Amino acid sequence: MSATAKPTIAITGANGFLGSVLVQHFVGKGWNVVGLVRKPRKSSDPAVSYIHYDIAGRSEEHTSNSSHITISY
């Protein structure tokens, strides 16, 4: 990671009570956040993206802000 690249974190349940607090915490610290949620929505913050996740054992790939993240359940 270069000195100017922002770290990225994936947060499960990002649109729930605790998850949404964590999203705001990490955005406030300058991180990119990928929220793993049941019902994705658009974010007004470019540092936050939401993707659908399914705990049934699937994997998804997501590209956000020049970062490649592979999510395995």
N, C-alpha and C positions, 0 to 999 in steps of 0.2 A: 504494500500500500504506500503510495506517495505521501509526502508531508501534507499535501493539500486535499487528499481524498478523505471524504467523510466515511466513518464506519457505518455499517448497516446492521440492524438487528431485526429479527422476525419475532413478533409477539402474537401468541395464540390468544384468541378471545379478545382481540383488540377493540371491539366495539362494546364490550361489557364494561362494568363499573371499574374494576381493577385494571383491566387491559387498557382502557382509555386513559387512565391516570398514567400508566407506564408509557403509553404513546407520547403524551405531552411532556413527560419527564425527559425522555430520550431526545425528542425534537428540540427541547429547550437546551440540551447539552450539545446540539449540533449534529446529531445522528440522522441518518436516513432510516425510516421505519417501514417495514413490510408487515402489515396487519393480516393475520390469518383468521378469517371470519367465515361464518355460515352464509351471511348475506352481504356480499361486497357492495361497496358504495364508492362514489367519487369523493376524493379529498380535495379541499380547497388549499391545502398545504402541499407544495411540490415535493417536500421531504417525506411525505406519507403516501403509501399506496396500499390498497386493500385487495386481497385475493381470496377466492373461495378455497377452503380446505375441507377434506373429508377424512375422517379418522378410520375409514374402512381399509386403509393400507395402500393407498395410491401415492404416487409421487408426482410432483408438478415442477416445472421449471419456470422461473420468473426472472425477467431482466428489468432492472430499475436503476436509473441514474448511473448508467455505465457499470453496474455491478451485476454479476451473474450469481444467482442463488438457486441451489437445488434443495428442495424441501422433501424430506422423506418422513413418512409417518410410521 
